[in-house]
Amino acid sequence: MLDCLHIENIAVIERADIRFSAGFTALTGETGAGKSIVIDAINAVLGERIRRDLVRTGSNAAHVTAVFTELSPYVTAQLKTLGFEPDEDGNFLIGRTISSEGKSSCSVNGRPATASLLREIGRVLVDLHGQHENQALFSVDSHLIYLDRFGELSVQRERYAAAYREWRQIVGELDRVDLDESEKARRLDILAFQINEIEAADLTAGEEDELQARRTLFRNAEQVASKLNMANALLFGDEDSDGAISMAEQAVSSAQHAARYMEQAAALSEQLQSALYELSAAADELHDLTSLLDFDPRELDEVENRLEIIRRLTSKYGSTTAEVLAFLENAKTEYRQIELSDEQLKLLAERERAAFVIAQREADTLTAARMAAAARFVAAVKQQLTFLDMPNVIFTIDRQPTALGANGADEIEFLLSANAGEMPKPLARIASGGELSRIMLAIKSVLADADEVDTLIFDEIDTGISGRAALKVGARLRQTAESDDRRRQVLCVTHLAQIAAQAHEHFLIEKSVRDGRTYTDVTLLSRADREQELARIIGGEITDAAIRAAREMLGGVSG
């Protein structure tokens, strides 16, 4: 549960350190004192979307840190699946910094994290009911979510979701294969033309590089021949002079003669002999190269024509011959698939029918589980509504079958009749603000008994209620915190003394002006201070009668 909340430079709160305890905690204060800012700070540290103007004027950044302790085994296990664990003392710390430019950074146990990860962690740690969440009751989609949460139907939902995904994947394949006959014929004609055009060219991967090299040689053949002839003349000589080979032979002969009488010249003689061998071999290669230049000019035309064919194909089917050949293989594969599409369609249709049967079976299982949960949910909510002074309310769940969808085959809607003799109708058509607040509290209370989240936060759950109904809401919040099976923490921002008086602890949020700046302070109240604050809420002014009424309220609450 939430042990400590540290706030810096959030709106009018310059700095606040709030220590919370288990049980029911009330937060009160005059309108505009900053009660909602505390909730905004909690929302921020839980990774929710933030406003740039949340940063206190004149500050570079705002900081919120929350420390959670006494985590349940369930919460610890959930956090572990997200990659985090409490420290050795069992503490779990999350933080968020918001710059004045609107940028933010998050941390979990000192490690950097993203806002989206913080949101996932926040949903494990806290269930926060904001001021506008009553409107969620008007959304039919949220009704299904509430029911599935209560029924703990995650296993059934996951099994259905897997079957539904499999079925939809096969349906997608069917859509791709199931072309009409005219479209098939058009596509086959196109593919046949492309396949024939490429195959007629008889391409070889990398062929264009070799052709371009030959074209370059042919275009420069005259210059190449001239240079090769010159090299040949220098090696073999002519009528007027000896060539390099002849002179090298003379050098070898002279060195060999010298080596007969000078031992040191033997090695040089061998080197010259090796050089002569290499020079003779090079001369032979030179002769072979020269013969390559003996070509028919029509060969150049053939090379140019071949390159033009390749250029035309690469402009249509790929930038290289390798890509064109890959296109050819894909075209052949598609052609075969279309030719076999009737058989393929038959097989896919059989798979689709089998997958649909499985998905429908899982949907039926999910529906049955939802209906069983719905009966328990209605009874539990009815019990809570009776306690909250709405004994004559008829609360029921309407289920309408739908085609298979992402959430099953059910449309779930909560129906309500607030007055005797009236048929249950959608909440948006009949519920007042006060009724909505109590209905939401009833649902949250029922869900809290099913959920493993230890901290529940209600921001102005008292909208539209007063008197006896407010007493009942306060009592219900206290009972939620005093659950027999486990300790739970309930925080509530309220304007009503009847609710605040039920709290185990009471914080006062006050706004003041010091040195021309506005400040908000959060103070834990003593018993005497609580009497003063409750008296202010009751009468606007603290009178003896209001003090007596506040004392009587507190006297009726134990602990």
C-alpha positions in Angstrom: 0.0 0.0 0.0 1.0 3.6 -0.4 3.2 4.5 2.5 4.7 7.9 1.5 4.0 10.5 -1.2 6.6 13.2 -1.8 5.5 16.2 -3.9 7.7 19.0 -5.1 6.5 22.0 -7.2 3.2 20.5 -8.3 0.9 23.5 -9.0 0.5 25.4 -5.7 2.2 22.7 -3.6 5.8 23.7 -3.2 6.7 20.7 -1.1 4.7 18.1 0.8 5.6 14.7 2.4 2.4 12.8 3.2 2.6 9.6 5.2 -0.4 7.3 4.7 -1.5 4.4 6.8 -3.7 1.4 6.3 -7.4 1.9 6.7 -9.7 4.7 5.5 -8.1 8.2 5.1 -10.1 11.3 4.3 -8.7 14.4 2.6 -10.7 17.6 3.0 -10.2 21.3 2.4 -12.0 24.3 1.0 -12.8 24.5 -2.7 -9.6 25.4 -4.6 -7.3 24.5 -1.7 -5.5 21.9 -3.8 -7.2 18.6 -3.0 -7.4 17.6 -6.7 -3.7 18.5 -7.0 -2.8 15.7 -4.6 -4.8 13.4 -6.9 -3.0 14.9 -9.9 0.3 14.2 -8.3 -0.7 10.6 -7.7 -1.9 10.2 -11.2 1.4 11.6 -12.5 3.5 9.2 -10.5 1.3 6.3 -11.7 2.3 7.2 -15.3 -0.9 8.9 -16.4 -1.0 11.7 -18.9 0.1 15.1 -17.5 -0.4 18.7 -18.2 2.5 21.1 -18.7 0.9 23.7 -16.4 1.2 21.1 -13.5 4.7 22.4 -12.8 4.6 25.2 -10.3 5.1 28.7 -11.8 8.8 29.7 -11.6 10.1 26.2 -11.2 12.1 24.3 -13.7 10.7 20.9 -12.8 8.2 19.1 -10.6 8.9 15.8 -8.8 6.6 13.2 -7.4 7.8 10.1 -5.5 5.7 7.3 -4.1 6.9 4.6 -1.7 4.8 1.4 -1.4 5.2 -1.1 1.4 3.6 -4.3 2.8 3.0 -5.6 -0.7 0.8 -8.7 -1.0 2.2 -11.8 -2.6 -0.1 -11.3 -5.6 1.2 -7.7 -6.1 4.8 -8.8 -5.7 4.3 -11.6 -8.3 2.7 -9.1 -10.7 5.5 -6.7 -10.3 8.0 -9.5 -10.9 6.4 -10.3 -14.3 7.0 -6.6 -15.2 10.7 -7.0 -14.3 10.7 -5.4 -10.9 10.8 -6.5 -7.3 10.7 -4.7 -3.9 14.0 -3.9 -2.2 15.4 -6.0 0.6 13.2 -4.1 3.1 10.0 -4.7 1.1 9.8 -1.2 -0.2 8.9 -0.3 -3.8 9.6 3.2 -5.0 8.4 4.9 -8.2 9.1 8.5 -9.2 8.4 10.9 -12.0 10.0 14.3 -12.9 8.1 16.8 -15.1 10.0 19.6 -16.7 8.5 23.1 -17.3 8.6 22.3 -21.0 6.3 19.3 -20.5 8.9 16.5 -20.8 9.0 13.8 -18.1 11.3 11.1 -16.9 10.3 8.1 -14.8 12.1 5.7 -12.4 11.3 2.5 -10.7 13.4 1.5 -7.7 16.0 4.0 -9.0 16.0 2.4 -12.5 14.9 4.5 -15.6 11.5 3.5 -16.9 8.9 4.7 -19.4 5.5 6.3 -18.6 3.7 3.3 -20.2 5.6 0.9 -17.9 4.8 3.1 -14.9 1.1 2.9 -15.9 1.2 -0.9 -16.0 2.9 -0.9 -12.5 0.4 1.7 -11.3 -2.6 -0.5 -12.2 -1.1 -3.3 -10.0 -0.5 -1.0 -7.1 -3.5 1.4 -7.1 -7.2 1.5 -8.2 -7.9 5.2 -8.6 -11.5 6.4 -9.1 -11.2 9.9 -10.6 -13.9 12.7 -10.6 -15.1 11.8 -14.1 -15.0 8.0 -13.8 -18.7 7.9 -13.1 -19.1 8.6 -16.8 -17.6 5.2 -17.5 -20.8 3.7 -16.3 -22.4 5.2 -19.4 -20.0 3.2 -21.6 -21.3 -0.2 -22.4 -17.8 -1.4 -23.2 -16.8 -0.7 -19.5 -19.6 -2.9 -18.3 -18.1 -6.0 -19.9 -14.7 -5.1 -18.4 -16.2 -4.7 -14.9 -18.0 -8.1 -15.2 -14.9 -9.9 -16.4 -12.9 -8.5 -13.6 -15.4 -9.6 -11.0 -15.7 -13.1 -12.5 -11.9 -13.4 -12.8 -12.3 -14.6 -16.3 -8.8 -13.9 -17.6 -8.2 -17.6 -18.4 -11.4 -17.9 -20.4 -10.8 -14.6 -22.2 -7.2 -15.7 -23.1 -8.4 -19.0 -24.5 -11.1 -17.4 -26.5 -8.7 -14.7 -27.7 -6.3 -17.3 -29.0 -9.0 -19.2 -30.8 -10.4 -16.0 -32.3 -7.0 -14.8 -33.6 -6.5 -18.2 -35.2 -9.9 -18.1 -36.9 -9.4 -14.5 -38.1 -6.0 -15.3 -39.5 -7.5 -18.1 -41.7 -10.3 -15.8 -42.7 -7.6 -13.3 -43.9 -5.9 -16.0 -45.9 -9.2 -17.0 -47.5 -9.8 -13.4 -48.5 -6.4 -13.3 -50.2 -7.0 -16.5 -52.1 -10.7 -16.2 -52.9 -10.4 -14.0 -56.0 -13.3 -14.0 -58.4 -12.9 -15.8 -61.7 -12.4 -12.7 -63.9 -9.8 -11.4 -61.5 -8.0 -14.7 -61.5 -7.9 -14.7 -65.3 -6.6 -11.2 -65.5 -3.9 -11.9 -62.9 -2.9 -15.1 -64.7 -2.5 -13.3 -68.0 -0.3 -10.7 -66.4 1.9 -13.3 -64.7 2.2 -15.4 -67.8 3.4 -12.4 -69.8 5.9 -11.5 -67.1 7.2 -15.1 -66.8 7.5 -15.6 -70.6 9.3 -12.3 -71.1 11.9 -13.0 -68.4 12.4 -16.6 -69.4 12.8 -15.7 -73.1 15.8 -13.5 -72.1 17.6 -16.5 -70.5 19.3 -14.4 -67.9 22.2 -15.3 -65.7 22.8 -13.6 -62.4 25.6 -11.0 -62.7 25.6 -11.3 -66.5 25.4 -7.5 -67.0 28.8 -6.9 -65.3 30.6 -9.3 -67.7 28.8 -7.7 -70.7 29.7 -4.2 -69.7 33.3 -5.2 -69.3 33.3 -6.7 -72.8 31.7 -3.6 -74.3 34.3 -1.4 -72.7 37.1 -3.6 -74.2 35.5 -3.7 -77.7 35.0 0.1 -77.7 38.7 0.6 -76.8 40.2 -2.3 -78.9 42.3 -0.1 -81.2 44.0 1.7 -78.4 44.5 -1.6 -76.4 46.0 -3.3 -79.5 48.4 -0.5 -80.1 49.7 -0.7 -76.5 50.0 -4.5 -76.6 51.9 -4.4 -79.9 54.3 -1.9 -78.4 54.9 -4.1 -75.4 55.4 -7.0 -77.7 58.1 -5.1 -79.8 59.9 -4.1 -76.6 60.1 -7.7 -75.5 61.1 -9.4 -78.7 62.9 -6.5 -80.5 63.0 -5.8 -84.2 65.5 -5.5 -87.1 67.3 -2.6 -85.6 67.5 -3.6 -81.9 67.4 -6.5 -79.6 64.3 -7.0 -77.4 64.2 -7.3 -73.6 64.1 -11.1 -73.8 67.2 -11.3 -76.0 69.1 -8.9 -73.7 68.0 -10.9 -70.7 69.3 -14.1 -72.3 72.7 -12.4 -72.8 72.7 -11.2 -69.2 72.0 -14.7 -67.9 74.8 -16.2 -70.1 77.3 -13.6 -68.9 76.4 -14.2 -65.2 76.7 -18.0 -65.7 80.2 -17.5 -67.2 81.3 -15.3 -64.3 80.0 -17.8 -61.8 82.5 -20.4 -63.0 85.2 -18.4 -61.5 83.4 -16.3 -58.8 81.4 -18.2 -56.3 79.5 -15.1 -55.2 78.0 -14.6 -58.7 76.2 -18.0 -58.7 73.2 -16.7 -56.7 72.9 -13.7 -59.0 73.0 -16.0 -62.0 70.1 -18.0 -60.6 68.1 -14.8 -59.9 68.6 -13.6 -63.5 67.6 -17.1 -64.8 64.3 -16.9 -62.8 63.6 -13.4 -64.1 64.2 -14.6 -67.7 61.6 -17.4 -67.1 59.0 -15.0 -65.8 59.7 -12.6 -68.6 59.2 -15.3 -71.2 56.0 -16.4 -69.5 54.7 -12.8 -69.5 55.5 -12.6 -73.3 53.4 -15.7 -73.9 50.5 -14.2 -72.0 50.9 -11.0 -73.9 50.7 -12.9 -77.2 47.5 -14.6 -75.9 45.9 -11.2 -75.0 46.7 -9.8 -78.4 44.8 -12.7 -80.0 41.7 -11.8 -78.0 41.4 -8.5 -79.8 40.8 -10.4 -83.0 37.0 -10.1 -83.0 34.1 -9.5 -85.4 32.6 -6.0 -85.1 29.2 -7.6 -85.0 30.1 -8.9 -81.5 29.9 -5.4 -80.2 26.4 -5.1 -81.6 25.4 -8.3 -79.9 26.7 -7.1 -76.6 24.9 -3.8 -76.9 21.7 -5.7 -77.8 22.0 -8.0 -74.9 22.6 -5.1 -72.5 19.5 -3.4 -73.8 17.4 -6.5 -73.1 18.8 -6.5 -69.6 18.2 -2.8 -69.1 14.5 -3.2 -70.2 13.9 -6.1 -67.8 15.7 -4.4 -64.9 13.6 -1.3 -65.4 10.4 -3.3 -65.0 11.3 -6.1 -62.6 14.3 -5.2 -60.5 17.5 -3.2 -60.5 19.8 -6.2 -61.2 19.5 -9.5 -63.0 19.5 -11.2 -59.6 16.4 -9.2 -58.6 14.8 -9.9 -62.0 15.3 -13.7 -61.5 13.9 -13.4 -58.0 10.8 -11.7 -59.4 10.5 -14.6 -61.9 10.5 -17.2 -59.1 7.9 -15.2 -57.1 5.7 -14.8 -60.3 5.9 -18.6 -60.9 4.9 -19.3 -57.3 2.0 -16.9 -57.5 0.9 -18.4 -60.8 1.0 -21.9 -59.3 -1.0 -20.7 -56.2 -3.7 -19.2 -58.4 -3.9 -22.3 -60.5 -4.2 -24.3 -57.3 -6.4 -21.8 -55.6 -9.6 -23.9 -56.0 -8.0 -26.7 -54.1 -6.3 -24.3 -51.7 -9.6 -22.5 -51.2 -11.3 -25.8 -50.4 -8.6 -26.7 -47.8 -8.7 -23.2 -46.3 -12.5 -23.3 -46.1 -12.3 -26.6 -44.2 -9.7 -25.0 -41.8 -11.8 -21.9 -41.4 -14.9 -24.0 -40.5 -12.9 -26.0 -37.9 -11.3 -22.9 -36.4 -14.7 -21.1 -36.2 -16.2 -24.1 -34.4 -13.4 -23.9 -31.8 -13.7 -20.1 -31.5 -17.5 -20.4 -31.1 -17.0 -23.1 -28.5 -14.6 -20.9 -26.5 -17.1 -18.0 -26.9 -19.9 -20.1 -25.5 -17.7 -21.1 -22.6 -16.9 -17.5 -22.0 -20.5 -16.5 -22.2 -21.6 -19.2 -19.7 -18.9 -18.0 -17.3 -20.0 -14.4 -17.7 -23.6 -15.3 -17.1 -22.7 -17.2 -13.9 -20.5 -14.2 -12.8 -23.4 -11.8 -13.7 -25.7 -13.5 -11.3 -23.2 -13.2 -8.5 -22.3 -9.7 -9.5 -25.9 -8.5 -9.5 -26.5 -10.0 -6.1 -23.3 -8.4 -4.7 -24.0 -5.0 -6.2 -27.7 -5.2 -5.0 -26.4 -5.9 -1.5 -24.1 -2.9 -1.6 -26.8 -0.6 -3.0 -29.2 -1.7 -0.2 -26.5 -0.7 2.3 -26.0 2.6 0.5 -29.6 3.5 1.1 -30.9 2.4 -2.4 -32.9 -0.7 -1.3 -35.6 -0.3 -4.0 -33.2 -0.1 -6.9 -33.4 -2.9 -9.4 -30.0 -3.6 -10.9 -29.7 -6.1 -13.6 -27.3 -7.1 -16.4 -28.6 -7.4 -20.0 -26.8 -9.7 -22.3 -27.3 -9.6 -26.1 -25.6 -12.1 -28.5 -23.3 -10.6 -31.1 -21.1 -11.9 -33.9 -17.7 -13.2 -32.7 -15.5 -10.2 -31.9 -12.3 -9.5 -30.0 -14.2 -9.7 -26.6 -16.4 -12.7 -27.4 -20.0 -12.9 -28.5 -21.6 -10.8 -25.8 -22.8 -7.3 -25.5 -23.1 -6.6 -21.8 -25.1 -3.6 -20.4 -26.0 -2.6 -16.8 -29.6 -1.7 -16.4 -31.2 0.1 -13.5 -34.6 1.1 -12.2 -34.3 3.6 -9.4 -38.1 3.8 -8.7 -40.6 1.0 -8.0 -42.7 0.0 -10.9 -40.3 1.2 -13.6 -38.6 -1.2 -16.0 -34.8 -1.3 -15.8 -33.2 1.0 -18.3 -29.6 2.0 -19.4 -27.9 4.1 -16.7 -27.4 7.1 -18.9 -31.2 7.5 -19.2 -32.3 7.3 -15.6 -29.5 7.7 -13.0 -28.9 11.0 -11.3 -25.4 12.2 -10.2 -25.9 11.0 -6.6 -27.2 7.7 -7.8 -24.3 7.3 -10.2 -21.8 7.9 -7.3 -23.4 5.3 -5.1 -23.7 2.8 -8.0 -20.0 3.3 -8.9 -19.1 2.9 -5.2 -21.2 -0.3 -5.0 -19.4 -1.7 -8.1 -16.0 -0.6 -6.9 -16.7 -2.2 -3.5 -17.7 -5.5 -5.1 -14.7 -5.4 -7.4 -12.4 -4.6 -4.5 -13.4 -7.8 -2.8 -12.5 -9.7 -6.0 -9.3 -7.7 -6.8 -5.9 -8.0 -5.2 -5.1 -4.3 -5.4 -4.5 -3.0 -1.8 -4.9 0.7 -2.4 -8.1 2.3 -3.5 -8.4 6.1 -4.1 -11.7 7.9 -4.6 -11.7 11.5 -5.8 -15.0 13.1 -4.8 -17.1 9.9 -4.8 -19.7 12.0 -2.9 -20.9 14.0 -5.9 -24.7 14.6 -5.7 -25.3 12.9 -2.3 -25.9 14.2 1.2 -27.5 13.3 4.5 -28.2 9.7 5.2 -26.8 8.6 1.9 -23.5 10.3 2.7 -23.4 8.4 6.1 -23.8 5.2 4.2 -21.1 6.0 1.7 -18.7 6.9 4.5 -19.5 3.6 6.3 -19.0 1.6 3.1 -15.6 3.2 2.5 -14.6 2.4 6.1 -15.9 -1.2 5.7 -13.9 -1.6 2.5 -10.8 -0.7 4.4 -11.6 -2.9 7.3 -12.1 -6.1 5.2 -11.9 -9.2 7.4 -9.6 -11.2 5.1 -6.9 -8.6 4.5 -5.7 -5.1 5.3 -6.6 -2.5 2.7 -6.0 1.2 2.2 -8.8 3.6 1.1 -8.1 7.2 0.4 -11.0 9.6 -0.4 -11.1 13.3 -1.3 -14.5 14.5 0.0 -16.6 17.6 0.8 -18.9 15.9 3.2 -18.4 15.7 7.0 -20.5 12.5 7.2 -17.8 10.8 5.0 -14.8 12.4 6.5 -15.9 11.5 10.1 -15.8 7.8 9.2 -12.1 7.9 8.3 -9.4 6.4 10.5 -7.1 9.3 9.6 -7.9 12.8 8.3 -5.7 15.2 6.3 -6.5 18.9 5.9 -5.4 20.5 2.6 -5.1 24.3 3.1 -4.1 27.1 0.8 -2.3 30.3 2.0 -0.5 33.3 0.6 3.0 34.0 1.8 5.3 36.7 0.4 3.0 37.1 -2.6 3.0 33.4 -3.5 0.3 30.8 -3.1 1.2 27.7 -1.1 -0.8 24.5 -0.2 0.0 22.5 2.9 -1.2 19.0 3.7 -1.6 18.4 7.5 -2.6 15.3 9.4 -5.2 16.3 11.9 -5.4 15.5 15.6 -8.8 14.6 17.2 -9.4 18.2 18.2 -8.4 19.5 14.8 -10.7 17.1 13.1 -13.6 18.5 15.2 -12.7 22.0 13.9 -12.5 20.8 10.3 -15.7 18.9 10.4 -17.5 21.8 12.0 -16.3 24.0 9.2 -17.6 21.6 6.6 -20.9 21.3 8.4 -21.7 25.0 8.9 -19.2 27.0 6.8 -18.3 28.7 10.1 -17.0 27.1 13.2 -19.8 27.5 15.8 -20.5 25.8 19.1 -23.4 24.0 17.5 -21.2 22.8 14.6 -18.5 21.7 17.0 -21.1 19.6 18.9 -22.3 18.1 15.7 -18.8 17.2 14.6 -18.0 15.8 18.0 -21.1 13.7 17.9 -20.1 12.4 14.4 -16.7 11.4 15.6 -18.1 9.9 18.8 -20.2 7.5 16.7 -17.1 6.1 15.0 -14.8 3.7 16.8 -11.1 3.8 16.3 
